[in-house]
Amino acid sequence: MHDNRVLILDFGSQFTQLIARRVREAGIYSEIHPCNVDPERVKAFKPSALILSGGPSSVLEGGCPDLNMEYMEMGIPVLGICYGMQLLAHKLGGKVVSSTDREYGRAQFSALNDCVLFDGIDEKEDLTVWMSHGDRVEGLPEGFLPMGKTDSIEFGAMGNDEKKIYALQFHPEVAHTEHGEKIIQNFLFKVAGLESSWSMSSFVETCIEDLKKQVGDDKVVLGLSGGIDSTVAAVLLHRAIGKNLHCIFVDNGLLRMGEKEEVVGFLAEHFDLNVKFVDAAQEFLDDLKGVEDPEKKRKLIGYKFIEVFDREAKAIDGVKWLGQGTLYPDVIESESFKGPSAVIKSHHNVGGLPEKMNLKLVEPLRELFKDEVRRAAYELGLPEHIIWRQPFPGPGLSIRIIGEVTEERLEILRLADKIVQNEMVASDWYRKVWQGFAVLLPLKTVGVMGDDRTYENVIALRVVDSIDAMTADWSRLPSELLARMSNRIINEVKGVNRVVLDISSKPPSTIEWE
């Protein structure tokens, strides 16, 4: 038996990352690889089990994502999900047909033949499951039995107990499927015989040892933003190499109120990190003068950051490594078999640095999802106010100021946003939501203050619920809290006479306005 690890082949499903998360939540390490990954790389990973994700394609169409049968010759348990089931049926000699109606949404599923995947589920005769498919399996491959059905499809699941190959037409990884986690755990523990052995404490311990071996006595430079990702990456590297880690905190003039003092002071004092503070605010603001286009703003900020960071890093003798807080979703996206997704906005990570600076890259968090980074932070002893800091974009307040960025507009937004943050914390809503912030709009409206007519700025409130920022919905905050925010902003922030609430979801909207 190989070590406890699961390989997930990605065929393009929007839910593939959820599969990996469910497996990890069960205490089993998992990785996602594109479906067209080199078989030698798969063998080198030495998976204990294989999961085939869903996907939007049809096995009946030319050029659809295919399954390399070398994977099936490895003799490990296999679970196919949605497109993964259709692909298994198609490749193993079954029959797949196109449905007249695409089935999307909830369906009632009945289990058959005492399938091990449904062990311990009391309501297995009437499970609500989540479907998302156009094709369906009409004939099973030799050696397979029907393991479940719905009102609309005869073969909602199939399995071969001898070969330990199972497949589901529905998605067990999504929250809409009843007992989906149990179904996945039955595959991991009862079919594949794995043991729960992966934990965040074991990750932290192993990561520090691996960093020591990877970096040795070399020096590492890391751009510290104060966000949870770069902070955890810095603390892990510091535990491994101590003072050979050099952190650079660049003040781009686009930070929230009090942010630079909180970040630099706390990390230097409590974790004894080498942190160099660089005040480059005027350089950034000079470059942004007169610029209104959001993509141009992002790119200008990115280029200027590289310029400043490069200049400061070169002042440190003997640096050979660049540390970054890259997360696993970024790694998955860059390796997608479809190629990187369409660019919605320029990413704010400093992706151009390694090539420009001729440094080797070290990424302590490249195996972790966002929620796992927070768990790592707990293991490392970081305080709650750092762990639960809400995400903040690399371009800072510039993309929350719609239109030109000026000192005056920055001051208005900083004050308004501080009120939002304070009220969220005071009401205990700060940790209940994914993100909450203020946006300064490029328009003015008429108002009345006292007996005078005003013509001043509008602030929009953007507060969203999310798990990983891939999707989001607007948070239903109490009306009393919204009223307090609005009243305080209008009364305390000079130049604002109106506050509005953004009630759009992602998609179709994005979380940030630019």
VENJO-V85143 format. One line per field, one symbol per residue. psi: psi as a letter, one per 40 degrees, with the letter a starting at -180 (. if undefined). burial: + if it has 24 or more other C-alpha atoms within 12 Angstrom, else -. A space follows every 50 residues. Layout:
# VENJO-V85143
psi = ???
burial = ???
This chain:
# VENJO-V85143
psi = hiigihhhhheeieeddddddddddefhhiihiiefihdddddddgieih hhiaieiheeiieihihheddeeefiihhhhbdddddddddeeahhihid hhhhaiihhhiiffhddehehdfeeghhihigidiihdhiiheiiheiii dehdgeiiihddefhiihdiheeiddhhfddddddddddddefihhehid dddddddddddddddbeiihhhhheeidddddddddddddebeehhhhhh heefiiheddddddddddddefihhhhhhfdddddddehehdhddddddd dddddddddddddeehheheihhifhiddddddeeheeiiiihdihieig deddddefiihhgdeeeiiddddddddddeeiiddddehiihideaedee hhaihiddddddddddddddddddddefedeeidihiihhifiiihihhb eihigaihhhhhhihideediiihhgiidddddddddddddehheheihi hhfiihieiidid.
burial = ---++++++++++-+++++++++++++++++++++++-+--+--++++++ ++++++++++----+++---++---+++++++++++++++++-++++--- --+--+++++++--+++++----+--+++++++++++++++--+++++++ -++-+++++++--+++++++++++--+++++++++++++-++-++--+++ --++--++--++-++--+++++++++++++++++++++++++-+++++++ +++++++-++--++--++--+-++++++-++--++-++--+--+++++++ ++++++++++-+++----+++++++++++++++-++++-------+-+++ ++++--+-+-+++++++++++++++++--+-+---+++++++++++++++ ++++++--+++++++++++++-++----+++-+++++++++--------- -----+++++++++++-+++-++++-+---++--++-+++--++++++++ ++--+----+++++
